Amino acid sequence: MRSVLSVSLPDKMAAELDGLARETGRNKSDIVKESLGEFLWENRFRRIKKRLSPKAKAAGFITDDDIFKAIS
């Protein structure tokens, strides 16, 4: 199933979107879908990270580097 969403953009943002669509040969809808997907993924990631951060710190993982070192 698909939903249709109407979005109002400031003129400058709309012009930039138009230009990007022209430059890349992609349609505006695909660009907006990709951008929204990335935004939602990043937002979900931040929420999970915030929720798990206290547990990670309690286990001795203070920075992202600590985690990468442990899994590398």
PQR file of N, CA, C, O and H, with PARSE charges and radii, in Angstrom:
ATOM      1  N   MET A   1       0.842  -1.182   0.000 -0.4000 1.5000
ATOM      2  CA  MET A   1       0.000   0.000   0.000 -0.0000 2.0000
ATOM      3  C   MET A   1       0.885   1.243   0.000  0.5500 1.7000
ATOM      4  O   MET A   1       1.966   1.241   0.590 -0.5500 1.4000
ATOM      5  N   ARG A   2       0.445   2.260  -0.635 -0.4000 1.5000
ATOM      6  CA  ARG A   2       1.177   3.527  -0.682 -0.0000 2.0000
ATOM      7  C   ARG A   2       0.290   4.644  -0.154  0.5500 1.7000
ATOM      8  O   ARG A   2      -0.937   4.582  -0.240 -0.5500 1.4000
ATOM      9  H   ARG A   2      -0.433   2.262  -1.115  0.4000 1.0000
ATOM     10  N   SER A   3       0.923   5.643   0.380 -0.4000 1.5000
ATOM     11  CA  SER A   3       0.226   6.847   0.826 -0.0000 2.0000
ATOM     12  C   SER A   3       0.764   8.024   0.038  0.5500 1.7000
ATOM     13  O   SER A   3       1.934   8.050  -0.346 -0.5500 1.4000
ATOM     14  H   SER A   3       1.919   5.694   0.450  0.4000 1.0000
ATOM     15  N   VAL A   4      -0.083   8.978  -0.194 -0.4000 1.5000
ATOM     16  CA  VAL A   4       0.325  10.201  -0.882 -0.0000 2.0000
ATOM     17  C   VAL A   4       0.412  11.299   0.166  0.5500 1.7000
ATOM     18  O   VAL A   4      -0.491  11.470   0.985 -0.5500 1.4000
ATOM     19  H   VAL A   4      -1.033   8.957   0.118  0.4000 1.0000
ATOM     20  N   LEU A   5       1.509  12.035   0.126 -0.4000 1.5000
ATOM     21  CA  LEU A   5       1.750  13.097   1.090 -0.0000 2.0000
ATOM     22  C   LEU A   5       2.041  14.381   0.330  0.5500 1.7000
ATOM     23  O   LEU A   5       2.908  14.412  -0.543 -0.5500 1.4000
ATOM     24  H   LEU A   5       2.242  11.896  -0.540  0.4000 1.0000
ATOM     25  N   SER A   6       1.333  15.412   0.656 -0.4000 1.5000
ATOM     26  CA  SER A   6       1.578  16.712   0.040 -0.0000 2.0000
ATOM     27  C   SER A   6       2.421  17.530   1.011  0.5500 1.7000
ATOM     28  O   SER A   6       2.069  17.671   2.182 -0.5500 1.4000
ATOM     29  H   SER A   6       0.628  15.387   1.365  0.4000 1.0000
ATOM     30  N   VAL A   7       3.535  18.067   0.521 -0.4000 1.5000
ATOM     31  CA  VAL A   7       4.458  18.803   1.382 -0.0000 2.0000
ATOM     32  C   VAL A   7       4.686  20.193   0.813  0.5500 1.7000
ATOM     33  O   VAL A   7       4.913  20.356  -0.385 -0.5500 1.4000
ATOM     34  H   VAL A   7       3.822  17.953  -0.430  0.4000 1.0000
ATOM     35  N   SER A   8       4.623  21.177   1.671 -0.4000 1.5000
ATOM     36  CA  SER A   8       4.908  22.549   1.274 -0.0000 2.0000
ATOM     37  C   SER A   8       6.375  22.840   1.578  0.5500 1.7000
ATOM     38  O   SER A   8       6.830  22.651   2.706 -0.5500 1.4000
ATOM     39  H   SER A   8       4.438  21.045   2.645  0.4000 1.0000
ATOM     40  N   LEU A   9       7.111  23.302   0.567 -0.4000 1.5000
ATOM     41  CA  LEU A   9       8.538  23.594   0.729 -0.0000 2.0000
ATOM     42  C   LEU A   9       8.804  25.082   0.543  0.5500 1.7000
ATOM     43  O   LEU A   9       8.134  25.738  -0.255 -0.5500 1.4000
ATOM     44  H   LEU A   9       6.740  23.456  -0.349  0.4000 1.0000
ATOM     45  N   PRO A  10       9.773  25.616   1.273 -0.5600 1.5000
ATOM     46  CA  PRO A  10      10.199  26.991   0.997  0.2800 2.0000
ATOM     47  C   PRO A  10      10.747  27.061  -0.431  0.5500 1.7000
ATOM     48  O   PRO A  10      11.262  26.072  -0.952 -0.5500 1.4000
ATOM     49  N   ASP A  11      10.633  28.220  -1.052 -0.4000 1.5000
ATOM     50  CA  ASP A  11      11.057  28.378  -2.447 -0.0000 2.0000
ATOM     51  C   ASP A  11      12.493  27.923  -2.683  0.5500 1.7000
ATOM     52  O   ASP A  11      12.774  27.242  -3.668 -0.5500 1.4000
ATOM     53  H   ASP A  11      10.214  29.024  -0.629  0.4000 1.0000
ATOM     54  N   LYS A  12      13.392  28.291  -1.795 -0.4000 1.5000
ATOM     55  CA  LYS A  12      14.799  27.939  -1.971 -0.0000 2.0000
ATOM     56  C   LYS A  12      14.995  26.419  -1.944  0.5500 1.7000
ATOM     57  O   LYS A  12      15.748  25.873  -2.751 -0.5500 1.4000
ATOM     58  H   LYS A  12      13.163  28.845  -0.995  0.4000 1.0000
ATOM     59  N   MET A  13      14.320  25.746  -1.022 -0.4000 1.5000
ATOM     60  CA  MET A  13      14.440  24.295  -0.926 -0.0000 2.0000
ATOM     61  C   MET A  13      13.833  23.620  -2.157  0.5500 1.7000
ATOM     62  O   MET A  13      14.385  22.648  -2.671 -0.5500 1.4000
ATOM     63  H   MET A  13      13.709  26.189  -0.367  0.4000 1.0000
ATOM     64  N   ALA A  14      12.705  24.135  -2.623 -0.4000 1.5000
ATOM     65  CA  ALA A  14      12.068  23.581  -3.818 -0.0000 2.0000
ATOM     66  C   ALA A  14      12.970  23.744  -5.037  0.5500 1.7000
ATOM     67  O   ALA A  14      13.078  22.835  -5.860 -0.5500 1.4000
ATOM     68  H   ALA A  14      12.257  24.926  -2.205  0.4000 1.0000
ATOM     69  N   ALA A  15      13.614  24.895  -5.150 -0.4000 1.5000
ATOM     70  CA  ALA A  15      14.521  25.134  -6.278 -0.0000 2.0000
ATOM     71  C   ALA A  15      15.722  24.195  -6.207  0.5500 1.7000
ATOM     72  O   ALA A  15      16.175  23.678  -7.228 -0.5500 1.4000
ATOM     73  H   ALA A  15      13.526  25.633  -4.481  0.4000 1.0000
ATOM     74  N   GLU A  16      16.232  23.978  -5.004 -0.4000 1.5000
ATOM     75  CA  GLU A  16      17.368  23.067  -4.848 -0.0000 2.0000
ATOM     76  C   GLU A  16      16.964  21.636  -5.196  0.5500 1.7000
ATOM     77  O   GLU A  16      17.729  20.908  -5.829 -0.5500 1.4000
ATOM     78  H   GLU A  16      15.864  24.398  -4.174  0.4000 1.0000
ATOM     79  N   LEU A  17      15.775  21.240  -4.787 -0.4000 1.5000
ATOM     80  CA  LEU A  17      15.265  19.912  -5.125 -0.0000 2.0000
ATOM     81  C   LEU A  17      15.091  19.769  -6.632  0.5500 1.7000
ATOM     82  O   LEU A  17      15.460  18.745  -7.207 -0.5500 1.4000
ATOM     83  H   LEU A  17      15.154  21.831  -4.273  0.4000 1.0000
ATOM     84  N   ASP A  18      14.533  20.789  -7.269 -0.4000 1.5000
ATOM     85  CA  ASP A  18      14.383  20.772  -8.736 -0.0000 2.0000
ATOM     86  C   ASP A  18      15.738  20.618  -9.414  0.5500 1.7000
ATOM     87  O   ASP A  18      15.889  19.824 -10.343 -0.5500 1.4000
ATOM     88  H   ASP A  18      14.233  21.620  -6.802  0.4000 1.0000
ATOM     89  N   GLY A  19      16.715  21.375  -8.950 -0.4000 1.5000
ATOM     90  CA  GLY A  19      18.055  21.310  -9.534 -0.0000 2.0000
ATOM     91  C   GLY A  19      18.687  19.939  -9.357  0.5500 1.7000
ATOM     92  O   GLY A  19      19.299  19.409 -10.285 -0.5500 1.4000
ATOM     93  H   GLY A  19      16.593  22.020  -8.195  0.4000 1.0000
ATOM     94  N   LEU A  20      18.544  19.367  -8.177 -0.4000 1.5000
ATOM     95  CA  LEU A  20      19.102  18.042  -7.918 -0.0000 2.0000
ATOM     96  C   LEU A  20      18.433  16.993  -8.801  0.5500 1.7000
ATOM     97  O   LEU A  20      19.097  16.100  -9.327 -0.5500 1.4000
ATOM     98  H   LEU A  20      18.047  19.797  -7.424  0.4000 1.0000
ATOM     99  N   ALA A  21      17.132  17.105  -8.957 -0.4000 1.5000
ATOM    100  CA  ALA A  21      16.411  16.161  -9.819 -0.0000 2.0000
ATOM    101  C   ALA A  21      16.914  16.263 -11.256  0.5500 1.7000
ATOM    102  O   ALA A  21      17.128  15.247 -11.916 -0.5500 1.4000
ATOM    103  H   ALA A  21      16.593  17.831  -8.529  0.4000 1.0000
ATOM    104  N   ARG A  22      17.098  17.473 -11.732 -0.4000 1.5000
ATOM    105  CA  ARG A  22      17.617  17.676 -13.098 -0.0000 2.0000
ATOM    106  C   ARG A  22      19.028  17.114 -13.245  0.5500 1.7000
ATOM    107  O   ARG A  22      19.328  16.400 -14.202 -0.5500 1.4000
ATOM    108  H   ARG A  22      16.924  18.299 -11.196  0.4000 1.0000
ATOM    109  N   GLU A  23      19.890  17.445 -12.284 -0.4000 1.5000
ATOM    110  CA  GLU A  23      21.295  17.019 -12.348 -0.0000 2.0000
ATOM    111  C   GLU A  23      21.448  15.505 -12.304  0.5500 1.7000
ATOM    112  O   GLU A  23      22.310  14.946 -12.982 -0.5500 1.4000
ATOM    113  H   GLU A  23      19.647  18.024 -11.506  0.4000 1.0000
ATOM    114  N   THR A  24      20.621  14.847 -11.516 -0.4000 1.5000
ATOM    115  CA  THR A  24      20.770  13.406 -11.316 -0.0000 2.0000
ATOM    116  C   THR A  24      19.872  12.572 -12.217  0.5500 1.7000
ATOM    117  O   THR A  24      20.045  11.358 -12.321 -0.5500 1.4000
ATOM    118  H   THR A  24      19.921  15.302 -10.965  0.4000 1.0000
ATOM    119  N   GLY A  25      18.912  13.223 -12.869 -0.4000 1.5000
ATOM    120  CA  GLY A  25      17.976  12.481 -13.711 -0.0000 2.0000
ATOM    121  C   GLY A  25      16.962  11.674 -12.908  0.5500 1.7000
ATOM    122  O   GLY A  25      16.300  10.786 -13.445 -0.5500 1.4000
ATOM    123  H   GLY A  25      18.771  14.210 -12.784  0.4000 1.0000
ATOM    124  N   ARG A  26      16.848  11.981 -11.643 -0.4000 1.5000
ATOM    125  CA  ARG A  26      15.884  11.289 -10.777 -0.0000 2.0000
ATOM    126  C   ARG A  26      14.662  12.169 -10.602  0.5500 1.7000
ATOM    127  O   ARG A  26      14.727  13.384 -10.788 -0.5500 1.4000
ATOM    128  H   ARG A  26      17.386  12.703 -11.207  0.4000 1.0000
ATOM    129  N   ASN A  27      13.547  11.548 -10.244 -0.4000 1.5000
ATOM    130  CA  ASN A  27      12.379  12.388 -10.001 -0.0000 2.0000
ATOM    131  C   ASN A  27      12.376  12.861  -8.545  0.5500 1.7000
ATOM    132  O   ASN A  27      12.992  12.249  -7.672 -0.5500 1.4000
ATOM    133  H   ASN A  27      13.494  10.561 -10.093  0.4000 1.0000
ATOM    134  N   LYS A  28      11.677  13.948  -8.316 -0.4000 1.5000
ATOM    135  CA  LYS A  28      11.672  14.573  -6.990 -0.0000 2.0000
ATOM    136  C   LYS A  28      11.112  13.636  -5.927  0.5500 1.7000
ATOM    137  O   LYS A  28      11.590  13.618  -4.793 -0.5500 1.4000
ATOM    138  H   LYS A  28      11.176  14.444  -9.025  0.4000 1.0000
ATOM    139  N   SER A  29      10.116  12.871  -6.289 -0.4000 1.5000
ATOM    140  CA  SER A  29       9.510  11.950  -5.334 -0.0000 2.0000
ATOM    141  C   SER A  29      10.532  10.938  -4.816  0.5500 1.7000
ATOM    142  O   SER A  29      10.582  10.663  -3.617 -0.5500 1.4000
ATOM    143  H   SER A  29       9.728  12.885  -7.211  0.4000 1.0000
ATOM    144  N   ASP A  30      11.342  10.387  -5.714 -0.4000 1.5000
ATOM    145  CA  ASP A  30      12.359   9.418  -5.297 -0.0000 2.0000
ATOM    146  C   ASP A  30      13.403  10.056  -4.390  0.5500 1.7000
ATOM    147  O   ASP A  30      13.843   9.445  -3.417 -0.5500 1.4000
ATOM    148  H   ASP A  30      11.302  10.611  -6.688  0.4000 1.0000
ATOM    149  N   ILE A  31      13.797  11.276  -4.707 -0.4000 1.5000
ATOM    150  CA  ILE A  31      14.786  11.977  -3.879 -0.0000 2.0000
ATOM    151  C   ILE A  31      14.223  12.223  -2.480  0.5500 1.7000
ATOM    152  O   ILE A  31      14.910  12.008  -1.481 -0.5500 1.4000
ATOM    153  H   ILE A  31      13.439  11.772  -5.498  0.4000 1.0000
ATOM    154  N   VAL A  32      12.980  12.670  -2.415 -0.4000 1.5000
ATOM    155  CA  VAL A  32      12.355  12.942  -1.116 -0.0000 2.0000
ATOM    156  C   VAL A  32      12.167  11.644  -0.332  0.5500 1.7000
ATOM    157  O   VAL A  32      12.399  11.622   0.876 -0.5500 1.4000
ATOM    158  H   VAL A  32      12.422  12.844  -3.227  0.4000 1.0000
ATOM    159  N   LYS A  33      11.750  10.560  -0.997 -0.4000 1.5000
ATOM    160  CA  LYS A  33      11.591   9.272  -0.309 -0.0000 2.0000
ATOM    161  C   LYS A  33      12.921   8.791   0.269  0.5500 1.7000
ATOM    162  O   LYS A  33      12.979   8.328   1.408 -0.5500 1.4000
ATOM    163  H   LYS A  33      11.561  10.578  -1.979  0.4000 1.0000
ATOM    164  N   GLU A  34      13.983   8.903  -0.519 -0.4000 1.5000
ATOM    165  CA  GLU A  34      15.301   8.483  -0.038 -0.0000 2.0000
ATOM    166  C   GLU A  34      15.739   9.339   1.152  0.5500 1.7000
ATOM    167  O   GLU A  34      16.239   8.817   2.148 -0.5500 1.4000
ATOM    168  H   GLU A  34      13.936   9.279  -1.444  0.4000 1.0000
ATOM    169  N   SER A  35      15.548  10.645   1.041 -0.4000 1.5000
ATOM    170  CA  SER A  35      15.941  11.561   2.119 -0.0000 2.0000
ATOM    171  C   SER A  35      15.147  11.286   3.391  0.5500 1.7000
ATOM    172  O   SER A  35      15.713  11.265   4.484 -0.5500 1.4000
ATOM    173  H   SER A  35      15.141  11.069   0.232  0.4000 1.0000
ATOM    174  N   LEU A  36      13.851  11.076   3.254 -0.4000 1.5000
ATOM    175  CA  LEU A  36      13.017  10.795   4.419 -0.0000 2.0000
ATOM    176  C   LEU A  36      13.399   9.457   5.038  0.5500 1.7000
ATOM    177  O   LEU A  36      13.431   9.326   6.262 -0.5500 1.4000
ATOM    178  H   LEU A  36      13.392  11.093   2.365  0.4000 1.0000
ATOM    179  N   GLY A  37      13.685   8.469   4.209 -0.4000 1.5000
ATOM    180  CA  GLY A  37      14.121   7.171   4.720 -0.0000 2.0000
ATOM    181  C   GLY A  37      15.394   7.290   5.536  0.5500 1.7000
ATOM    182  O   GLY A  37      15.507   6.693   6.607 -0.5500 1.4000
ATOM    183  H   GLY A  37      13.659   8.574   3.215  0.4000 1.0000
ATOM    184  N   GLU A  38      16.358   8.062   5.035 -0.4000 1.5000
ATOM    185  CA  GLU A  38      17.611   8.271   5.771 -0.0000 2.0000
ATOM    186  C   GLU A  38      17.360   9.015   7.078  0.5500 1.7000
ATOM    187  O   GLU A  38      17.935   8.673   8.112 -0.5500 1.4000
ATOM    188  H   GLU A  38      16.266   8.547   4.165  0.4000 1.0000
ATOM    189  N   PHE A  39      16.499  10.035   7.032 -0.4000 1.5000
ATOM    190  CA  PHE A  39      16.171  10.797   8.236 -0.0000 2.0000
ATOM    191  C   PHE A  39      15.531   9.894   9.283  0.5500 1.7000
ATOM    192  O   PHE A  39      15.898   9.949  10.457 -0.5500 1.4000
ATOM    193  H   PHE A  39      16.032  10.313   6.192  0.4000 1.0000
ATOM    194  N   LEU A  40      14.572   9.061   8.866 -0.4000 1.5000
ATOM    195  CA  LEU A  40      13.892   8.169   9.808 -0.0000 2.0000
ATOM    196  C   LEU A  40      14.860   7.143  10.388  0.5500 1.7000
ATOM    197  O   LEU A  40      14.792   6.838  11.579 -0.5500 1.4000
ATOM    198  H   LEU A  40      14.274   9.017   7.912  0.4000 1.0000
ATOM    199  N   TRP A  41      15.762   6.606   9.561 -0.4000 1.5000
ATOM    200  CA  TRP A  41      16.748   5.637  10.040 -0.0000 2.0000
ATOM    201  C   TRP A  41      17.663   6.286  11.080  0.5500 1.7000
ATOM    202  O   TRP A  41      17.911   5.709  12.139 -0.5500 1.4000
ATOM    203  H   TRP A  41      15.817   6.854   8.593  0.4000 1.0000
ATOM    204  N   GLU A  42      18.160   7.481  10.778 -0.4000 1.5000
ATOM    205  CA  GLU A  42      19.048   8.177  11.714 -0.0000 2.0000
ATOM    206  C   GLU A  42      18.332   8.497  13.018  0.5500 1.7000
ATOM    207  O   GLU A  42      18.918   8.379  14.094 -0.5500 1.4000
ATOM    208  H   GLU A  42      17.959   7.949   9.918  0.4000 1.0000
ATOM    209  N   ASN A  43      17.073   8.899  12.927 -0.4000 1.5000
ATOM    210  CA  ASN A  43      16.294   9.207  14.120 -0.0000 2.0000
ATOM    211  C   ASN A  43      16.100   7.954  14.969  0.5500 1.7000
ATOM    212  O   ASN A  43      16.245   8.002  16.191 -0.5500 1.4000
ATOM    213  H   ASN A  43      16.598   8.994  12.052  0.4000 1.0000
ATOM    214  N   ARG A  44      15.774   6.842  14.333 -0.4000 1.5000
ATOM    215  CA  ARG A  44      15.608   5.570  15.032 -0.0000 2.0000
ATOM    216  C   ARG A  44      16.930   5.163  15.703  0.5500 1.7000
ATOM    217  O   ARG A  44      16.943   4.723  16.853 -0.5500 1.4000
ATOM    218  H   ARG A  44      15.656   6.803  13.341  0.4000 1.0000
ATOM    219  N   PHE A  45      18.036   5.317  14.968 -0.4000 1.5000
ATOM    220  CA  PHE A  45      19.357   4.983  15.506 -0.0000 2.0000
ATOM    221  C   PHE A  45      19.664   5.815  16.749  0.5500 1.7000
ATOM    222  O   PHE A  45      20.135   5.277  17.751 -0.5500 1.4000
ATOM    223  H   PHE A  45      18.025   5.674  14.034  0.4000 1.0000
ATOM    224  N   ARG A  46      19.404   7.119  16.695 -0.4000 1.5000
ATOM    225  CA  ARG A  46      19.677   7.997  17.842 -0.0000 2.0000
ATOM    226  C   ARG A  46      18.858   7.595  19.062  0.5500 1.7000
ATOM    227  O   ARG A  46      19.360   7.597  20.186 -0.5500 1.4000
ATOM    228  H   ARG A  46      19.021   7.557  15.881  0.4000 1.0000
ATOM    229  N   ARG A  47      17.575   7.244  18.827 -0.4000 1.5000
ATOM    230  CA  ARG A  47      16.719   6.838  19.950 -0.0000 2.0000
ATOM    231  C   ARG A  47      17.233   5.549  20.597  0.5500 1.7000
ATOM    232  O   ARG A  47      17.265   5.431  21.822 -0.5500 1.4000
ATOM    233  H   ARG A  47      17.167   7.242  17.914  0.4000 1.0000
ATOM    234  N   ILE A  48      17.634   4.583  19.761 -0.4000 1.5000
ATOM    235  CA  ILE A  48      18.165   3.325  20.288 -0.0000 2.0000
ATOM    236  C   ILE A  48      19.469   3.578  21.041  0.5500 1.7000
ATOM    237  O   ILE A  48      19.679   3.046  22.130 -0.5500 1.4000
ATOM    238  H   ILE A  48      17.608   4.679  18.766  0.4000 1.0000
ATOM    239  N   LYS A  49      20.335   4.390  20.455 -0.4000 1.5000
ATOM    240  CA  LYS A  49      21.622   4.702  21.089 -0.0000 2.0000
ATOM    241  C   LYS A  49      21.405   5.381  22.445  0.5500 1.7000
ATOM    242  O   LYS A  49      22.096   5.074  23.417 -0.5500 1.4000
ATOM    243  H   LYS A  49      20.165   4.822  19.569  0.4000 1.0000
ATOM    244  N   LYS A  50      20.452   6.294  22.501 -0.4000 1.5000
ATOM    245  CA  LYS A  50      20.165   6.998  23.756 -0.0000 2.0000
ATOM    246  C   LYS A  50      19.652   6.019  24.815  0.5500 1.7000
ATOM    247  O   LYS A  50      20.012   6.114  25.988 -0.5500 1.4000
ATOM    248  H   LYS A  50      19.891   6.544  21.712  0.4000 1.0000
ATOM    249  N   ARG A  51      18.810   5.082  24.387 -0.4000 1.5000
ATOM    250  CA  ARG A  51      18.250   4.111  25.320 -0.0000 2.0000
ATOM    251  C   ARG A  51      19.316   3.133  25.837  0.5500 1.7000
ATOM    252  O   ARG A  51      19.290   2.737  27.003 -0.5500 1.4000
ATOM    253  H   ARG A  51      18.517   5.004  23.434  0.4000 1.0000
ATOM    254  N   LEU A  52      20.248   2.751  24.962 -0.4000 1.5000
ATOM    255  CA  LEU A  52      21.247   1.750  25.341 -0.0000 2.0000
ATOM    256  C   LEU A  52      22.521   2.347  25.937  0.5500 1.7000
ATOM    257  O   LEU A  52      23.328   1.625  26.522 -0.5500 1.4000
ATOM    258  H   LEU A  52      20.269   3.072  24.015  0.4000 1.0000
ATOM    259  N   SER A  53      22.703   3.649  25.794 -0.4000 1.5000
ATOM    260  CA  SER A  53      23.926   4.301  26.257 -0.0000 2.0000
ATOM    261  C   SER A  53      24.234   4.041  27.733  0.5500 1.7000
ATOM    262  O   SER A  53      25.384   3.737  28.050 -0.5500 1.4000
ATOM    263  H   SER A  53      22.047   4.236  25.319  0.4000 1.0000
ATOM    264  N   PRO A  54      23.272   4.144  28.646 -0.5600 1.5000
ATOM    265  CA  PRO A  54      23.594   3.877  30.056  0.2800 2.0000
ATOM    266  C   PRO A  54      24.092   2.444  30.285  0.5500 1.7000
ATOM    267  O   PRO A  54      24.992   2.220  31.095 -0.5500 1.4000
ATOM    268  N   LYS A  55      23.510   1.485  29.577 -0.4000 1.5000
ATOM    269  CA  LYS A  55      23.944   0.087  29.722 -0.0000 2.0000
ATOM    270  C   LYS A  55      25.356  -0.088  29.177  0.5500 1.7000
ATOM    271  O   LYS A  55      26.165  -0.807  29.762 -0.5500 1.4000
ATOM    272  H   LYS A  55      22.779   1.666  28.919  0.4000 1.0000
ATOM    273  N   ALA A  56      25.649   0.562  28.069 -0.4000 1.5000
ATOM    274  CA  ALA A  56      26.986   0.465  27.473 -0.0000 2.0000
ATOM    275  C   ALA A  56      28.028   1.078  28.403  0.5500 1.7000
ATOM    276  O   ALA A  56      29.099   0.504  28.603 -0.5500 1.4000
ATOM    277  H   ALA A  56      24.992   1.147  27.594  0.4000 1.0000
ATOM    278  N   LYS A  57      27.719   2.237  28.968 -0.4000 1.5000
ATOM    279  CA  LYS A  57      28.664   2.888  29.889 -0.0000 2.0000
ATOM    280  C   LYS A  57      28.907   2.028  31.122  0.5500 1.7000
ATOM    281  O   LYS A  57      30.030   1.949  31.619 -0.5500 1.4000
ATOM    282  H   LYS A  57      26.850   2.703  28.806  0.4000 1.0000
ATOM    283  N   ALA A  58      27.855   1.386  31.611 -0.4000 1.5000
ATOM    284  CA  ALA A  58      28.002   0.507  32.773 -0.0000 2.0000
ATOM    285  C   ALA A  58      28.900  -0.684  32.454  0.5500 1.7000
ATOM    286  O   ALA A  58      29.548  -1.238  33.342 -0.5500 1.4000
ATOM    287  H   ALA A  58      26.942   1.451  31.207  0.4000 1.0000
ATOM    288  N   ALA A  59      28.933  -1.074  31.180 -0.4000 1.5000
ATOM    289  CA  ALA A  59      29.774  -2.198  30.751 -0.0000 2.0000
ATOM    290  C   ALA A  59      31.171  -1.742  30.352  0.5500 1.7000
ATOM    291  O   ALA A  59      31.994  -2.557  29.935 -0.5500 1.4000
ATOM    292  H   ALA A  59      28.407  -0.624  30.458  0.4000 1.0000
ATOM    293  N   GLY A  60      31.449  -0.430  30.478 -0.4000 1.5000
ATOM    294  CA  GLY A  60      32.783   0.079  30.184 -0.0000 2.0000
ATOM    295  C   GLY A  60      32.966   0.633  28.782  0.5500 1.7000
ATOM    296  O   GLY A  60      34.084   0.960  28.383 -0.5500 1.4000
ATOM    297  H   GLY A  60      30.781   0.232  30.816  0.4000 1.0000
ATOM    298  N   PHE A  61      31.890   0.740  28.042 -0.4000 1.5000
ATOM    299  CA  PHE A  61      31.960   1.314  26.698 -0.0000 2.0000
ATOM    300  C   PHE A  61      31.564   2.785  26.792  0.5500 1.7000
ATOM    301  O   PHE A  61      30.382   3.114  26.887 -0.5500 1.4000
ATOM    302  H   PHE A  61      30.982   0.475  28.367  0.4000 1.0000
ATOM    303  N   ILE A  62      32.562   3.661  26.764 -0.4000 1.5000
ATOM    304  CA  ILE A  62      32.310   5.084  26.942 -0.0000 2.0000
ATOM    305  C   ILE A  62      32.155   5.792  25.596  0.5500 1.7000
ATOM    306  O   ILE A  62      31.285   6.648  25.439 -0.5500 1.4000
ATOM    307  H   ILE A  62      33.522   3.393  26.687  0.4000 1.0000
ATOM    308  N   THR A  63      32.987   5.440  24.642 -0.4000 1.5000
ATOM    309  CA  THR A  63      32.953   6.101  23.332 -0.0000 2.0000
ATOM    310  C   THR A  63      32.612   5.092  22.239  0.5500 1.7000
ATOM    311  O   THR A  63      32.649   3.881  22.458 -0.5500 1.4000
ATOM    312  H   THR A  63      33.694   4.744  24.770  0.4000 1.0000
ATOM    313  N   ASP A  64      32.282   5.610  21.063 -0.4000 1.5000
ATOM    314  CA  ASP A  64      32.049   4.738  19.911 -0.0000 2.0000
ATOM    315  C   ASP A  64      33.302   3.936  19.588  0.5500 1.7000
ATOM    316  O   ASP A  64      33.216   2.782  19.169 -0.5500 1.4000
ATOM    317  H   ASP A  64      32.253   6.594  20.884  0.4000 1.0000
ATOM    318  N   ASP A  65      34.468   4.549  19.782 -0.4000 1.5000
ATOM    319  CA  ASP A  65      35.736   3.847  19.538 -0.0000 2.0000
ATOM    320  C   ASP A  65      35.879   2.622  20.442  0.5500 1.7000
ATOM    321  O   ASP A  65      36.405   1.594  20.017 -0.5500 1.4000
ATOM    322  H   ASP A  65      34.538   5.487  20.122  0.4000 1.0000
ATOM    323  N   ASP A  66      35.415   2.732  21.680 -0.4000 1.5000
ATOM    324  CA  ASP A  66      35.468   1.581  22.588 -0.0000 2.0000
ATOM    325  C   ASP A  66      34.680   0.406  22.012  0.5500 1.7000
ATOM    326  O   ASP A  66      35.112  -0.744  22.089 -0.5500 1.4000
ATOM    327  H   ASP A  66      34.988   3.568  22.025  0.4000 1.0000
ATOM    328  N   ILE A  67      33.542   0.706  21.445 -0.4000 1.5000
ATOM    329  CA  ILE A  67      32.697  -0.342  20.862 -0.0000 2.0000
ATOM    330  C   ILE A  67      33.362  -0.932  19.631  0.5500 1.7000
ATOM    331  O   ILE A  67      33.411  -2.152  19.475 -0.5500 1.4000
ATOM    332  H   ILE A  67      33.190   1.640  21.383  0.4000 1.0000
ATOM    333  N   PHE A  68      33.875  -0.076  18.757 -0.4000 1.5000
ATOM    334  CA  PHE A  68      34.525  -0.563  17.539 -0.0000 2.0000
ATOM    335  C   PHE A  68      35.742  -1.421  17.865  0.5500 1.7000
ATOM    336  O   PHE A  68      35.990  -2.428  17.201 -0.5500 1.4000
ATOM    337  H   PHE A  68      33.835   0.916  18.885  0.4000 1.0000
ATOM    338  N   LYS A  69      36.498  -1.026  18.877 -0.4000 1.5000
ATOM    339  CA  LYS A  69      37.670  -1.823  19.280 -0.0000 2.0000
ATOM    340  C   LYS A  69      37.239  -3.197  19.789  0.5500 1.7000
ATOM    341  O   LYS A  69      37.901  -4.200  19.524 -0.5500 1.4000
ATOM    342  H   LYS A  69      36.296  -0.208  19.416  0.4000 1.0000
ATOM    343  N   ALA A  70      36.132  -3.235  20.515 -0.4000 1.5000
ATOM    344  CA  ALA A  70      35.659  -4.497  21.087 -0.0000 2.0000
ATOM    345  C   ALA A  70      35.155  -5.463  20.016  0.5500 1.7000
ATOM    346  O   ALA A  70      35.263  -6.679  20.174 -0.5500 1.4000
ATOM    347  H   ALA A  70      35.594  -2.420  20.730  0.4000 1.0000
ATOM    348  N   ILE A  71      34.609  -4.929  18.939 -0.4000 1.5000
ATOM    349  CA  ILE A  71      34.061  -5.822  17.908 -0.0000 2.0000
ATOM    350  C   ILE A  71      35.017  -6.060  16.756  0.5500 1.7000
ATOM    351  O   ILE A  71      34.734  -6.876  15.879 -0.5500 1.4000
ATOM    352  H   ILE A  71      34.521  -3.941  18.810  0.4000 1.0000
ATOM    353  N   SER A  72      36.136  -5.369  16.741 -0.4000 1.5000
ATOM    354  CA  SER A  72      37.095  -5.533  15.640 -0.0000 2.0000
ATOM    355  C   SER A  72      38.032  -6.692  15.886  0.5500 1.7000
ATOM    356  O   SER A  72      38.901  -6.970  15.060 -0.5500 1.4000
ATOM    357  H   SER A  72      36.366  -4.707  17.454  0.4000 1.0000
TER
END
